[in-house]
Amino acid sequence: MAATARLVSVLQESQKAPRRNSSVAVLAIGTANPANCILQEDYADWYFRVTKSDHLTALKNKMKRICDKSGVKKRYFHYTEETLAGRPELFLDPTLPSLSARLAISAAAIPELAAAAAAKAIAEWGRPAGDITHLVVSTNSSAQAPGADVRLAELLGLRPTVQRTLLYLHGCFGGCSALRLAMDIAGSNRGARVLVAVAEATTVLSFRPPVDAHPDALVAAALFGDGAGAVIIGDDDSTGTNVERPIFYMVSASQGTLPGTEDTLSMRLQEDGYDIGISVKAPAIVRDNIEGCVANMLAPLGLAGAGWNGLFWAVHPGGRAILDSCQDAFALGPGKLAASRHVLSEYGNMYGATIIFVMDEIRRRRQQDGERKELDGRLGVMLGLGPGISVETMVLRSASGMEKK
Ligand SMILES: CCCCCCCCCCCCCCCCCC(=O)SCCNC(=O)CCNC(=O)[C@H](O)C(C)(C)COP(=O)(O)OP(=O)(O)OC[C@H]1O[C@@H](n2cnc3c(N)ncnc32)[C@H](O)[C@@H]1OP(=O)(O)O
């Protein structure tokens, strides 16, 4: 069957013969960032000046080369020079213990950042916060109980019986994991309204001076930023109101792992914050393996080989080279990853929160441009990558009429 015909049939299937979760939909999206914004063109100078490392000229030049190639224009950070002042353990001297101080800062920051994004999602949703039945929070920036979920529920005025789940340390695919979990909750609890909040201020746990011995930490310092994304998810069939407007239906989700890649991407919480590992081989490993992995994951839906270019793509922008690898591996046409590249450019990699920004950007582009081709995007693949190397996919179907909103 020709690729386009095959895709038409998959799309029709997903509309007329709903699978278990096919009426579960994203009903609202909100995002937020801290106020401190640094332009990427200024970052190497800023970073080396603030960490009193200007004498490391070779390393600074390398940082400039990485920033130039990063595809990032600007990023937002919880830290400012003012908040760092007088705290040498946070940015000057990695031999000083700093974990408790870092965790105390992020414990206060994460619920506030999550609440800023969630408040926007709730406002767009149009129903009272008290109608939220389940809360799924994901972060890489905290390690305590009671956690950010409890404080977030308080800040938003959620009902005291809201059912909370907190995901820690899922790396860059934490947003996809949270969305997968929320899809399952909404699909198995009629009338459930699940608020997903993914908040990341991971730079709080990772900021430290540059050292020759750890060039991949330069890559992390050049790519990552802070932000939060929130999504409300519910079963479209069970809505008793007409205020809810589905944006994307969540058709199916799956998770896989690229074998033999345990050491390719890593994060380990230690006395001075996160120890980060980003192998220089990561982009090539993704290029060589991702298509086969995703094809296997989507085969039960009949999507594999249906023509990757007929789908819309929401790929986690782990780094510019990771996006290039995905573009090559799926032989995607120019522009297919435009939303991911835009988010990388405007915000950097915000870990798990990033995928929600990408989803929001795709929605924004559709509202502006409409569907240029019938199939350029009724069905799409959300793709998250992170330590493991773990691969999360979710098949999305854009709600008809969403573009006219
Ligand atoms: C206000 C407070 C501010 C706080 C900021 C603090 C920020 C800290 C944030 C930490 C966050 C924690 C991250 C945790 C990571 C978790 C794991 C992930 O999922 S990660 C997600 C997955 N993300 C990824 O895997 C990143 C994917 N990589 C990329 O996107 C690109 O490779 C690139 C943009 C980094 C460079 O562009 P590309 O076209 O490749 O350009 P070139 O070939 O020309 O190379 C330029 C230079 O870069 C070098 N170099 C490159 N890679 C590495 C490396 N790994 N290792 C070492 N070096 C590396 C390369 O050798 C060359 O050096 P030189 O010869 O000039 O001396």
The ligand as a Gaussian input file, in Angstrom:
#p B3LYP/6-31G(d) Opt

LIG

0 1
 C       22.351000      31.573000      35.578000
 C       22.822000      30.136000      35.822000
 C       23.196000      29.345000      34.539000
 C       23.309000      27.890000      34.798000
 C       23.747000      27.050000      33.614000
 C       24.173000      25.709000      34.095000
 C       23.904000      24.705000      33.121000
 C       24.117000      23.320000      33.627000
 C       23.000000      22.451000      33.180000
 C       23.240000      21.029000      33.418000
 C       22.106000      20.247000      33.049000
 C       22.338000      18.798000      33.259000
 C       22.380000      17.991000      31.975000
 C       22.159000      16.561000      32.226000
 C       22.321000      15.742000      31.016000
 C       21.456000      14.581000      31.070000
 C       21.657000      13.769000      29.900000
 C       20.900000      14.280000      28.698000
 O       19.844000      13.865000      28.417000
 S       21.682000      15.405000      27.649000
 C       20.643000      15.596000      26.254000
 C       21.240000      15.126000      25.002000
 N       22.032000      16.157000      24.378000
 C       23.164000      15.840000      23.746000
 O       23.545000      14.677000      23.685000
 C       23.957000      16.952000      23.098000
 C       24.002000      16.740000      21.622000
 N       25.108000      17.469000      21.012000
 C       24.926000      18.592000      20.312000
 O       23.834000      19.117000      20.184000
 C       26.128000      19.124000      19.562000
 O       27.144000      18.139000      19.565000
 C       26.716000      20.427000      20.152000
 C       25.681000      21.543000      20.036000
 C       27.114000      20.250000      21.603000
 C       27.946000      20.841000      19.329000
 O       27.593000      20.906000      17.959000
 P       28.400000      20.074000      16.856000
 O       27.722000      20.232000      15.574000
 O       28.611000      18.686000      17.355000
 O       29.752000      20.909000      16.808000
 P       31.262000      20.414000      16.690000
 O       31.378000      19.030000      16.146000
 O       31.995000      21.505000      15.976000
 O       31.708000      20.393000      18.205000
 C       31.982000      21.585000      18.889000
 C       32.794000      21.199000      20.100000
 O       31.916000      20.521000      21.009000
 C       32.596000      19.354000      21.468000
 N       31.604000      18.391000      21.908000
 C       30.471000      18.023000      21.286000
 N       29.817000      17.110000      22.022000
 C       30.555000      16.923000      23.134000
 C       30.377000      16.115000      24.269000
 N       29.299000      15.334000      24.417000
 N       31.309000      16.178000      25.226000
 C       32.400000      16.966000      25.112000
 N       32.593000      17.780000      24.042000
 C       31.682000      17.741000      23.063000
 C       33.393000      18.890000      20.259000
 O       34.409000      17.991000      20.638000
 C       33.922000      20.219000      19.752000
 O       35.046000      20.601000      20.499000
 P       36.269000      21.378000      19.745000
 O       36.816000      20.395000      18.719000
 O       35.667000      22.596000      19.104000
 O       37.229000      21.696000      20.840000

